[in-house]
Amino acid sequence: MITLDERIRPVLESTGFVQRYKNLSDANSNVDSKMENYSNEEVINIANDLGYEINYNRKENFFKLLENDLGLKTQLNISLKYGLVELILDVVKDGERYSVGGPFGMITRLLGEEERVKYPAFSNYNELRSILKEAFSLYSDIRKGLLNR
């Protein structure tokens, strides 16, 4: 059974995680035609333009943002299969892995959200940029909160 580490719960709650992810999903769920064919290089360029360095994992088919400093290692995995943006968080603090719940949608459930939150969807690079901008903002707020604990 997937659980949420109680050490990360207050950080997620203080960032407004549930509402922010629901807003991101709601704002990007009514896409007429999803963009299933995208350029990995273009996705990396979008992230770079937003101030984040991501790498593509060809074997697992996802993008990875990894930051490791001050005893905190955070990783945000980004899968873009089928024109949907799946975001998965991993946290290791002071050498100890926190049980976070994985995908953002699952985290909302572990924080008490009863309704299933859909993956944000995109039909073009501008929509993807908008989704990634908010995803990175939420991720950064979580990271800052963890560094301050």
Phi, psi and chi 1 to 4 in degrees:
 res  aa     phi    psi   chi1   chi2   chi3   chi4
   1 MET       -  133.8 -179.2  176.2  162.6      -
   2 ILE   -77.8  133.8  -61.8  174.5      -      -
   3 THR  -126.4  169.3   60.7      -      -      -
   4 LEU  -117.0  121.3 -177.7   64.1      -      -
   5 ASP   -61.3  128.5 -166.4  -55.8      -      -
   6 GLU   -65.7  -16.5  -71.1  -56.1  -44.9      -
   7 ARG   -75.4  -22.0  -65.9  170.2  -67.1 -178.0
   8 ILE   -99.3  -19.3 -163.6  167.8      -      -
   9 ARG   -52.3  -50.7  178.8 -179.7  -65.5  -84.8
  10 PRO   -63.4  -30.8    5.4   -9.0      -      -
  11 VAL   -67.1  -46.2  172.3      -      -      -
  12 LEU   -63.0  -41.7  -65.3  169.0      -      -
  13 GLU   -65.7  -39.9  -70.3  171.6  -15.1      -
  14 SER   -69.6  -22.8   70.9      -      -      -
  15 THR   -83.7   -7.4   63.5      -      -      -
  16 GLY    70.1   34.7      -      -      -      -
  17 PHE   -50.3  -53.0 -176.6   89.3      -      -
  18 VAL   -59.6  -51.2  170.9      -      -      -
  19 GLN   -66.0  -39.8 -166.5   58.1   51.8      -
  20 ARG   -66.1  -41.6  -73.2  173.5   70.2 -176.6
  21 TYR   -70.0  -39.0 -173.3   62.1      -      -
  22 LYS   -61.0  -43.1  -78.9  177.1   65.9  174.0
  23 ASN   -61.1  -42.3  -69.5  -13.3      -      -
  24 LEU   -62.5  -43.9 -179.2   61.8      -      -
  25 SER   -65.2  -49.1  171.4      -      -      -
  26 ASP   -60.9  -39.2  -69.1  -13.4      -      -
  27 ALA   -72.6  -15.7      -      -      -      -
  28 ASN  -131.9   36.4  -63.2  -77.3      -      -
  29 SER  -110.0  -17.9   62.4      -      -      -
  30 ASN   -99.3   57.9  -65.6  -36.7      -      -
  31 VAL   -92.8  126.7  175.7      -      -      -
  32 ASP   -64.3  -52.7  -67.6  -28.1      -      -
  33 SER  -131.5  121.1   60.8      -      -      -
  34 LYS   -77.6  144.2  -64.8  178.3 -177.5   80.0
  35 MET   -86.7  100.2 -176.3  176.5  179.0      -
  36 GLU   -91.8  -24.4  -65.1 -172.7   32.0      -
  37 ASN  -107.3  112.0  -63.3  -44.2      -      -
  38 TYR  -134.5  162.1   54.5   85.6      -      -
  39 SER   -93.0  124.4  159.2      -      -      -
  40 ASN   -58.9  -38.9  -68.0  -20.7      -      -
  41 GLU   -62.4  -40.0 -174.1  175.3  -40.9      -
  42 GLU   -66.9  -38.9 -176.0   61.8   26.5      -
  43 VAL   -62.9  -44.1  174.9      -      -      -
  44 ILE   -61.8  -40.7  -69.6  169.5      -      -
  45 ASN   -63.8  -40.5  -71.4  -22.3      -      -
  46 ILE   -60.3  -47.6  -70.5  170.5      -      -
  47 ALA   -60.6  -43.6      -      -      -      -
  48 ASN   -60.6  -42.9  -71.5  -20.3      -      -
  49 ASP   -60.9  -30.7  -71.4  -12.3      -      -
  50 LEU   -86.0   -0.6  -65.7  171.3      -      -
  51 GLY    94.0   17.3      -      -      -      -
  52 TYR  -125.4  139.4  -65.5   89.1      -      -
  53 GLU  -101.5  114.1 -176.0  177.3  -32.9      -
  54 ILE  -116.9  157.1   63.8  173.1      -      -
  55 ASN  -121.7  154.5  -62.9  -57.8      -      -
  56 TYR  -101.8  129.2  178.1   67.7      -      -
  57 ASN   -98.0   99.7 -178.2  -38.5      -      -
  58 ARG   -63.5  -40.8 -173.8  173.6  -49.2  -77.6
  59 LYS   -62.5  -43.5 -177.2  178.5  177.9 -177.4
  60 GLU   -95.0   -8.9  -59.5  -71.2  -30.6      -
  61 ASN    59.5   53.7 -168.4   26.0      -      -
  62 PHE  -149.5  163.5   67.8   85.2      -      -
  63 PHE   -99.1  151.2  -62.0   88.0      -      -
  64 LYS  -134.1  128.7  174.4  174.0   69.9  173.3
  65 LEU  -108.1  119.6  167.9   61.6      -      -
  66 LEU  -126.2  126.3  176.8   64.3      -      -
  67 GLU  -128.5  135.1  -65.5 -178.4  -75.2      -
  68 ASN  -144.0  100.9 -170.7    1.2      -      -
  69 ASP  -161.4  160.6   58.7   -1.1      -      -
  70 LEU    54.6   34.7  -56.1  173.3      -      -
  71 GLY    77.5    7.8      -      -      -      -
  72 LEU  -123.2  121.9  177.9   63.6      -      -
  73 LYS  -113.2  118.4  176.7 -178.6  166.4 -172.4
  74 THR  -121.8  144.2   52.3      -      -      -
  75 GLN  -136.9  130.3 -177.7  170.7  -39.8      -
  76 LEU  -115.7  115.5  179.7   66.2      -      -
  77 ASN   -94.8  138.3  -65.7  -19.6      -      -
  78 ILE  -127.0  113.0  -55.0  162.6      -      -
  79 SER  -105.4  135.8  171.4      -      -      -
  80 LEU  -117.5   24.9  -56.9  178.0      -      -
  81 LYS   -61.9  138.0  -67.7  177.0 -172.2  170.3
  82 TYR    61.7   23.8  -46.6  114.5      -      -
  83 GLY    74.0   17.7      -      -      -      -
  84 LEU  -113.1  146.2  -58.4  172.0      -      -
  85 VAL  -105.2  107.3 -178.9      -      -      -
  86 GLU   -99.9  126.3  179.3 -177.2   21.4      -
  87 LEU  -114.1  128.7  -56.1  162.6      -      -
  88 ILE  -128.7  127.6  -59.0  171.7      -      -
  89 LEU  -105.9  138.9 -179.7   64.6      -      -
  90 ASP  -132.3  137.8 -175.3   47.7      -      -
  91 VAL  -134.7  130.8  174.0      -      -      -
  92 VAL  -128.3  119.2  176.9      -      -      -
  93 LYS  -121.0  128.6 -173.3  165.6 -176.5 -178.8
  94 ASP    51.1   41.1  -61.4  -35.1      -      -
  95 GLY    80.1    1.8      -      -      -      -
  96 GLU  -115.1  124.0 -169.9  174.4  -16.3      -
  97 ARG   -74.9  129.2  175.0  163.9  -89.4  114.0
  98 TYR   -90.3  136.7  -75.5   18.1      -      -
  99 SER   -78.5  111.0  175.0      -      -      -
 100 VAL  -102.7  -26.0 -179.1      -      -      -
 101 GLY   109.2  -12.5      -      -      -      -
 102 GLY    85.9 -118.3      -      -      -      -
 103 PRO   -61.3  145.7  -21.0   30.8      -      -
 104 PHE   -54.9  -39.4  -81.9   23.7      -      -
 105 GLY   -60.8  -38.7      -      -      -      -
 106 MET   -68.9  -38.2  177.0   59.2   73.2      -
 107 ILE   -60.6  -39.6  -64.8  170.3      -      -
 108 THR   -61.3  -38.8   64.1      -      -      -
 109 ARG   -65.7  -41.9  -61.2  -64.1  -66.8  -93.9
 110 LEU   -67.9  -21.6  -66.0  171.3      -      -
 111 LEU   -90.5    5.5  -72.7  169.3      -      -
 112 GLY   107.1   -2.3      -      -      -      -
 113 GLU   -69.8  126.5  176.5   58.4   34.1      -
 114 GLU   -84.2  -35.5  -67.0 -178.9   13.3      -
 115 GLU   -83.2  144.5  -67.6 -177.5   30.1      -
 116 ARG   -70.4  129.4 -178.2  178.8  168.3  -86.5
 117 VAL   -96.1  123.7 -179.5      -      -      -
 118 LYS   -74.0  155.4  -64.9  179.6 -178.7  179.0
 119 TYR   -65.7  140.2  -64.6  132.9      -      -
 120 PRO   -62.3  145.7  -17.6   28.1      -      -
 121 ALA  -120.7  155.9      -      -      -      -
 122 PHE  -140.5  148.4   63.3   98.6      -      -
 123 SER  -117.7   -6.3   62.0      -      -      -
 124 ASN  -156.8  172.7   58.7   54.7      -      -
 125 TYR   -67.2  -31.4  -72.0  118.5      -      -
 126 ASN   -64.2  -42.9  -73.3  -25.8      -      -
 127 GLU   -64.7  -41.5  -69.3  173.2   -3.9      -
 128 LEU   -61.7  -42.6  178.1   58.2      -      -
 129 ARG   -58.5  -45.0  174.1 -176.2  -62.8  -84.7
 130 SER   -61.9  -43.6  174.0      -      -      -
 131 ILE   -64.1  -47.6  -67.4  167.1      -      -
 132 LEU   -64.3  -36.4  -69.1  178.3      -      -
 133 LYS   -59.2  -47.1 -177.5  176.9 -179.2 -178.9
 134 GLU   -71.4  -37.5  178.8   54.8   28.2      -
 135 ALA   -62.2  -44.3      -      -      -      -
 136 PHE   -66.1  -36.6  -70.7  145.7      -      -
 137 SER   -63.2  -45.9  173.0      -      -      -
 138 LEU   -63.8  -45.8 -177.0   52.1      -      -
 139 TYR   -57.4  -46.2  161.6   83.6      -      -
 140 SER   -62.7  -39.6  -68.7      -      -      -
 141 ASP   -65.4  -37.9  -71.2  -12.0      -      -
 142 ILE   -64.1  -45.9  -66.3  166.5      -      -
 143 ARG   -60.6  -45.2 -176.3  167.0  170.6   76.8
 144 LYS   -60.3  -43.6  -73.1  176.1 -162.1  165.3
 145 GLY   -61.1  -38.9      -      -      -      -
 146 LEU   -69.5  -37.9  -72.1  166.4      -      -
 147 LEU   -65.8  -30.0  -75.8  168.6      -      -
 148 ASN   -85.8    0.7  -67.5  -31.8      -      -
 149 ARG   -96.8      -  -72.8 -169.4   68.4   78.4
